[in-house]
Amino acid sequence: MLKDKILRREPGIITYGMTPPKETHSLEKMAEISHKQCERLQKLQIDGLILYDVQEESDRIDEDRPFPYLQTVDPTTYSKTYLSNLHVPKIIYRCVGKYTEEQLAEWIQADLDEGRFSVFVGASSSKQEVQMGLPEAYALSRKLNDKLTLGAVVIPERHMKKNDEHLRMINKIASGSRFFISQATYNVEASKNFLSDYYYHCKENKLDMVPILMNIAPCGSTKTLEFMKWLGISIPKWLENDLKYSQDVLDKSVSVSLQIFEEIFEFGLEKGIPIGCSVESVSTRKVEIEASIQLVHEIKAMMAKKMRSSFVF
């Protein structure tokens, strides 16, 4: 069970993430899309499915968005209406700034008898107008539903500039976060620097380390690469060049993504940091989605092998 793995702070948790379809699709098209998704995901044996709550983010960056922003179906609605036959825990992202206290309170209190999972996300930038901040959202969740297992976002690349990402994590843990999911990972040094500070801070202060799911997202084209950079994903210049000039961008990206995660996972095992993985495709192209599905299989096998050899149970 996902909740048990989180509370036992186990390494090796694996999830798959996706954005619900755009809300302008017809009901027939929505059913067709969800059917294909369920077929793919039934075979994966993942610990959980992440459903993103998308916000526009135009105030975060001055550059034009490579792909147009399209309003998507609410992740909770999509989960209940179209993915009910997919029997895997759903982790629902909530961009809390979009909601009033009353709206978020209603959502938090829904289905109180169910073991639900959510990741609360704050404002995309200091310029964004919000109706509720993260601290208020955490407090509301603690007050209204102690069965809601909360997670949070962690951005290792932000640690390169501010050197305080591990302290942000500690504050979120104190507020109720039981696991973390990173932004898409392409920068090994940033990730290991952040994890090192997190490890030694917890060791010095006798704090338990909670699971961190490092996000892996393959890149299948230069257009996808532009979009990932627009999203704020940190891609080292040498790697950006290798991807741009590769004969097969997707194949190169998948290979590099696996290498990157393996190095981070080994780093975590050595220090007892419970590292897991969340795989997604930021593109809706079939070839990139299929590559992300294959990556799940490869990462699962790699983690199982590494944990067996390290005697981690």
Beta strands, then each sheet from edge to edge (+ up, - down):
strand 1: 14-18
strand 2: 48-51
strand 3: 90-95
strand 4: 117-121
strand 5: 149-154
strand 6: 177-184
strand 7: 212-216
strand 8: 275-280
sheet 1: 1+ 2+ 3+ 4+ 5+ 6+ 7+ 8+ 1+
end
